[in-house]
């Protein structure tokens, strides 16, 4: 058992902890635990009243150390329509006046179709009726583009949310790309979602999406470009290419393609060893490292190619 002092200390700590008072009211909802005060860490849950559906915001909230409930953004919206009078009066004969009303589900009429559009998805309740929060999804016929939301929802007022529009879309004849071409260009008219495929001339590299598509704006999506190869701007050199030592003058007469990398061999004059420096081809531009020294035909008699030197320590 706790000593009187420890018990008193615990009671003091508990008494100084903040509490949360009555939580904020949510229209058309009730809270599961309705009390005057709530202890820190205690959780409450809101439930929408009969005839209403939870639309947004969290249903659960916890009393924090601050003693102030978090901002409540929960919202309940009407799910049923009341048919009949919404009030009844206690009469002198002890009976309630009038006929009790009925609550019936909100239904929406068959949705109107956009011109040149079709319904691709329609969730129906038993009885093939569209009720509150049912969703339909639209698509447009070929050559037509959808403008607006592709879905519509049965709303609490018994109407559908905005229905989209299908518009005829045509794109101008596509133009080619520099150092490239359009594959199988046979069509004269291009409509929405039609596409063309591009290619590049030999040794050029396609950069970007291979296809360009006719968009709903009536314009083509971004086209690719053809990046140029790089000539190796030296007459005689041994380089490292794709993991192999090769002679530029023999095996790389055509150069390398865009984005490829070769390694030039350089000499450490102090340690008399060789090391490599990478350089990359960028759209026809390749820079030879400043440390590389090209050895002429006659100088090769007494000078050693850096590629043949002992590799320098890392």
N, C-alpha and C positions, 0 to 999 in steps of 0.2 A: 504493500500500500504506500501511496505517496505521503511524504511528510506534510504537515500543515503549511510549511513555507513554500514547498514546491507546488502544492496544489493551488495555493494563493497566487503564485507567479504565473502558473498556466492560465488561471481564470482571468488574470489581469491582461495577459497577451491576447486571449480570445476577446476580451471586452474591448480592446483597442483596435481590433481588426475592423476595417470598414465593412459596411453591408450595402446591398443594393435594395432600393425601395421598389415600389410597384412598377413593373415594366411598362413601356409605352404601349398604348392601345393600337391595334392594327384593324382598320375597317374590315368588317365581315370575317373576323378571325377571333379565336379564343386561345388562351394559353393553358397548358396542361396542369400547371401547378400555380394556383392563384393564392398568393400570400401577401402579407403586408411588407415583410422584409425577406431578403434572400442572402444566404451566406456566400462569401467569396468561393468561387469554384462551382457553385450550384448552377445546373443547366435547366433551361426551360425550352419548351417546344410549342410553336404556334400551329394551329390547325384551322384551315379555312372552314367557315360555316357551311352547312348543307346548302347545295345550290350554287356554291362558289368554288373556284379552282385556283390553286396556287400558280401564279404566273411568274413572279420574279422575287429575288431576295432570299436570304437564308431563313429557314424555319427554326433553326436552333441558335440559342444565344447563351453565353456563360457569364456569370457575374464576375467582373475582373477585380484586381486589387484596388483599382481606383474607386470602386464603389459606384461607378456610373455605367449603365448599360451601353453597349456599342450602338452606333447609329443603326436604326432599324429601317431597312428598305424593302421589307416583305410586302407583297401586294397580292390580294385575292380579287379575282374578277368573276363576274356573273357567269354561271354555267346553265342556269335554267331561267325560263320566262314564267312569271306569275300570271296566271289567267284567272280573272275575277278581282274582287275588291281586296285591297291590301290592309283593310281595317275591319274590325268587327266590334260591336258594342254590346255590353251586358244589358239586357232588357229587364223590365220590371217583372216579367214572368219567369226570370231566372234562366232564360235562353239567350244564346248569342244571336245577334241580328245577322240577316243575310245568309247566303250560302257560302260555305267555306271555299276559299280559292284552291286552285290546283297549280302545281309546279310541273311544267313540262320542259323537256330538253330543248335548247335552242337549235333550230334546224336552218339550214341554208338551202335555197333553191338550186337546181342544177346550174353549175357555173357556165358563164358565157365563154365561148372560145374566141381567142384572138383570130382575126382573119389570117389565113395561111398558117394557123397553128394547130397543134394537137396536144392532147393530154397524155403525158408519158407515165404519170403515176397518180392514183386517186385512191386514198384509203377510205373505205366505206364501213359504217357500222352495220350490224345485222338489220336487214330490212332495206338495204341499199339507199339509206338516207345519209346526207351529209349533215353532221352535227357540229356543235361548238368545238373548235380547235382541230377539226379535220383539215388535212393539207392536200392540195393538188399541185402537181408539177407540170409545167408546159414545155413543149419543144416547138420549133418552127420547121416548116417544110424546107427541103433543100433550096438553096439560093436565098433564103430569108434568114435574117438575124434577129435574135430576141432582144428587145429593149425593155428594161424594167426588171422587176423581180421574177425569177423563174418559178417561184412558188406563190400560191395564194392560200389564205387561211380563212376558215369559217369563223367569223367574229361573234362577239356576244350580242350584237344588235341584229343578227340573222342575215348579215350581208357578207359577201366575200371581200377580202382585202383587194388592193389594186390588181387588175388583170394586165399582164404585159402586152406588148405590141410586137408584131412580126413585120419587119420591113425588108423589102427587096434590096440586096446589096450587090453591086458589081464593081470590080477593080479594073483599073487600066491595064493594058498589055504590059507584062513585066519586062524590065530592062535587064540586060546582062551585067556582069561584073568584070572589072579589069583583070586581064590575064586569066579569065575563066569563061564559062559558058553555062547555058541552061540545058539540062538533059531532057530529051524527048519533048521538045516544045512544038506541040501540034495544035493546041486549042487557040481559038480566036477570041473567045469570050470567057472571062474568069469571074466566078461568083464567090459569095461568102464561103469560107472554109476550103476553097480550092487551094492547091499548093503547087509550087514548082521546085524542082530539085537542081542544085548547082554543082558544078565540078570545076576543076582547075587544069590549066595547061601542064604538060610534063614538067617535073621538078618544082612546081609551085605547090604550096600547102594550103588547104582550105582551113580558114580560121573563122569560127562562129557556127551557127546552125546551118546544116546542109540545106534545109528546106525554108522557104519563105511562104507565108500563108496569107490569103486574102482575108482581112479583118473586117469587123462590122463597121469600121470607120470608112470603108471604101479604099483603104490604103493597104500596101503590102507590109508585112512584118519585117523586121530587120534582116537584111541580106548578109551573107558571109563575105569575106574578102579573101583574096589569094595572095599569100605572102611569098616573096621572092627568095630564091636560093642565094647562097653566098659563094663567090669565088674566093679561093685562098690567095691573098695578095702577096705570095712569096713564090720564087722560082724553084727553090730547092729546100726541102725541110723534111725531117722525120717527125711525125706527130702521133699522138695516141688518139685513136678513133674507135669507138665501140669496143674498148678493151684491148685493141691490137696496135702494135707499132706498124705504121705504114708510111710509104713515101708519097708526099704530096704530088710531085711531078709525075708519078706513075699511077697511083690509085685514086687520087682526088682531083683529076683534071676538071671534072664538072662541078667541083665544090661540094658543099653540104647544104641540106635543106634547112628551111626556117625552123628555129627552136632547137636544132641539133647543136651539140657541143663537141669541140675538139680540144686537145691539150697540147700546148707547145712545150718543148723541152728547153730549159734554160740552164746556165752553168753558174755555180757558186764559185767565184774566182778565188776566194780565200781558202775554202775547203776542197776545191777542185772536184766537186761532185755535181750531179745533175738533179733537177727537180722540175715539176710540171706546173703550168699555169693554164687554167681553163679559159676558153672564150666561146661565146655563143653567137650563132647566126640569128640576127633579128631583122627580118624582112629585107634581106639583101645587104645588110651592114655587118661586117665582122672586123674587129680590131685586133691586130696582132699585139701581144704583150711587149712592152718596151724592153723587157729583159732578153727577149729572143734576138739572137744575132745570126743572120743568115751566113753560111759558110760558102764561099765561092768555090769554083771547080779547082783552082790551083791551091787555094788555102787548105782544101781538104787533104792535101798531101801531108802537111805537118800539124794540122789542127784536128782534134778529136770532136766528133759530133756529140753535143750534150746528151743525146739519146743513148749514147754508148758508154757514158760515164757511170761510175758507181752511184746509185741513188743516195741522195743526202738523207741523213737521219731525220725522222719526223720532227 
